[in-house]
Amino acid sequence: MGTLELRGVTKTYGAKKAVDDLTIDIGNGEFFVILGPSGAGKTTTLKAVAGLVDIDAGDVSIADTDMTGVEPYHRNVAMAFESYALYPQKTVAENLASPLKSGRTGNYSEADQKERIDTVTKTLGINHLLNRLPKELSNGQRQRTALGRVLVRPADIYLLDEPLSHLDAKLRASMRAELKALGGLSNTTTLYVTHDYQEALSLGDRVGVMRDGRLVQVDAPAVMWRRPKDVFVARALGQPEMNLVEAVVENGAFRIPGTEVSVPVAQGLDIAQGERVLLGMRPGECKVVGANGEAGSGSVVVPGKVLLAERLGRQTELDIETGGPNLISTVAAHLAPDEGSAVDVAIDLSNIHVFKAAENRDDSLRIGSAAGADMREEKR
Ligand SMILES: Nc1ncnc2c1ncn2[C@@H]1O[C@H](COP(=O)(O)OP(=O)(O)OP(=O)(O)O)[C@@H](O)[C@H]1O
């Protein structure tokens, strides 16, 4: 176990700053997730911690010890890459036992080894595959075995790079729950990298959203979901993505061009007449209430017509014409209106995120919700 600190870590490849002045403090036993799109610098960050790349600036400390000049072998980190490194001629059981036999993380009796392997393989659902060779496994099983090799041995830090990426959606969801349980049990500081927001929100004690080598926001999942710092973070969380609708402040209200909709500007929002904003509304929070349905106080109603209704499992995704920008709404499939129906979409004011429109849309900063500015004490 140990803390992990990165101070001003920078790694450049040619003209590209893969990691740009990155500072993170990860607590002992914390499960920290880096979420970001392809090329954001996630893997390079893990490699910097593992000592697998030479960093240009900054430093990494593990368990309060500066790792500058310390070889990867001596850092006591266990890393799982997206590509799985397994011994092809060894069985699953032998692959899992090999990290325990190296002696560098302690000596394990046969019984200890068996117990550790048992716990990990049961958690990962691969305990029926112990006698198979890697070539006799599916990609998902191979990936779980590779993850098992990492989790089986104690380390100060686990570094996990998209370890569930080759699993199908169902298995991935169940593995998330099991990994969480395993993390809780082992209490090992973990730095976990993913581009899957559900994984990030469900696994992370804290999540850091990475963009172009920098962390844009670091927060607990619930805080980040409620208060994404900018449009980039807001778009990174949620599938389908948050609806983003341009609006202008006129006479104390946000007016959405092309519609009759006007959302009152709540007190305390730092916004001036004529300013352009983006109103963000998550599809799951755009509630279809039927035409002329009851919206209730504290919400805004947008009348529209269902252009497309696409059933996706238990949910249906609706594309709703409003006269202005279309809105995407997700509803339980059995409640979904037919294509062509007139509907009202009700959105709670507190679920309407207000971003000051920036030249690059992703840079637009959140200033609060349509219900008001964020209260400081609500932040944590
Ligand atoms: N060995 C390398 N040589 C040159 N450029 C590299 C190298 N490794 C990474 N890069 C570049 O650095 C940037 C960050 O890469 P990195 O692999 O860390 O991103 P990532 O967030 O892990 O992406 P992905 O999710 O696709 O794995 C990218 O622009 C990538 O092309």
PDBQT file of the ligand as one rigid body, heavy atoms in Angstrom, charges set to zero:
ROOT
HETATM    1  N1  LIG A 401       5.942   6.209 -28.079  1.00  0.00    +0.000 N 
HETATM    2  C1  LIG A 401       5.294   7.272 -28.589  1.00  0.00    +0.000 A 
HETATM    3  N2  LIG A 401       5.837   7.988 -29.602  1.00  0.00    +0.000 NA
HETATM    4  C2  LIG A 401       5.217   9.073 -30.108  1.00  0.00    +0.000 A 
HETATM    5  N3  LIG A 401       4.033   9.548 -29.674  1.00  0.00    +0.000 NA
HETATM    6  C3  LIG A 401       3.433   8.880 -28.670  1.00  0.00    +0.000 A 
HETATM    7  C4  LIG A 401       4.016   7.720 -28.071  1.00  0.00    +0.000 A 
HETATM    8  N4  LIG A 401       3.202   7.279 -27.108  1.00  0.00    +0.000 NA
HETATM    9  C5  LIG A 401       2.135   8.108 -27.081  1.00  0.00    +0.000 A 
HETATM   10  N5  LIG A 401       2.276   9.086 -28.019  1.00  0.00    +0.000 N 
HETATM   11  C6  LIG A 401       1.341  10.191 -28.253  1.00  0.00    +0.000 C 
HETATM   12  O1  LIG A 401       1.069  10.823 -27.014  1.00  0.00    +0.000 OA
HETATM   13  C7  LIG A 401      -0.314  11.129 -26.896  1.00  0.00    +0.000 C 
HETATM   14  C8  LIG A 401      -0.919  10.453 -25.675  1.00  0.00    +0.000 C 
HETATM   15  O2  LIG A 401      -0.887   9.062 -25.864  1.00  0.00    +0.000 OA
HETATM   16  P1  LIG A 401      -1.437   8.029 -24.794  1.00  0.00    +0.000 P 
HETATM   17  O3  LIG A 401      -1.200   6.655 -25.311  1.00  0.00    +0.000 OA
HETATM   18  O4  LIG A 401      -0.900   8.354 -23.458  1.00  0.00    +0.000 OA
HETATM   19  O5  LIG A 401      -2.995   8.370 -24.818  1.00  0.00    +0.000 OA
HETATM   20  P2  LIG A 401      -4.221   7.578 -24.197  1.00  0.00    +0.000 P 
HETATM   21  O6  LIG A 401      -5.049   8.584 -23.515  1.00  0.00    +0.000 OA
HETATM   22  O7  LIG A 401      -3.725   6.431 -23.383  1.00  0.00    +0.000 OA
HETATM   23  O8  LIG A 401      -4.946   7.048 -25.494  1.00  0.00    +0.000 OA
HETATM   24  P3  LIG A 401      -5.715   5.629 -25.779  1.00  0.00    +0.000 P 
HETATM   25  O9  LIG A 401      -6.979   5.685 -24.986  1.00  0.00    +0.000 OA
HETATM   26  O10 LIG A 401      -5.923   5.682 -27.264  1.00  0.00    +0.000 OA
HETATM   27  O11 LIG A 401      -4.750   4.544 -25.341  1.00  0.00    +0.000 OA
HETATM   28  C9  LIG A 401      -0.953  10.715 -28.207  1.00  0.00    +0.000 C 
HETATM   29  O12 LIG A 401      -1.018  11.844 -29.050  1.00  0.00    +0.000 OA
HETATM   30  C10 LIG A 401       0.005   9.690 -28.759  1.00  0.00    +0.000 C 
HETATM   31  O13 LIG A 401      -0.047   9.657 -30.167  1.00  0.00    +0.000 OA
ENDROOT
TORSDOF 0
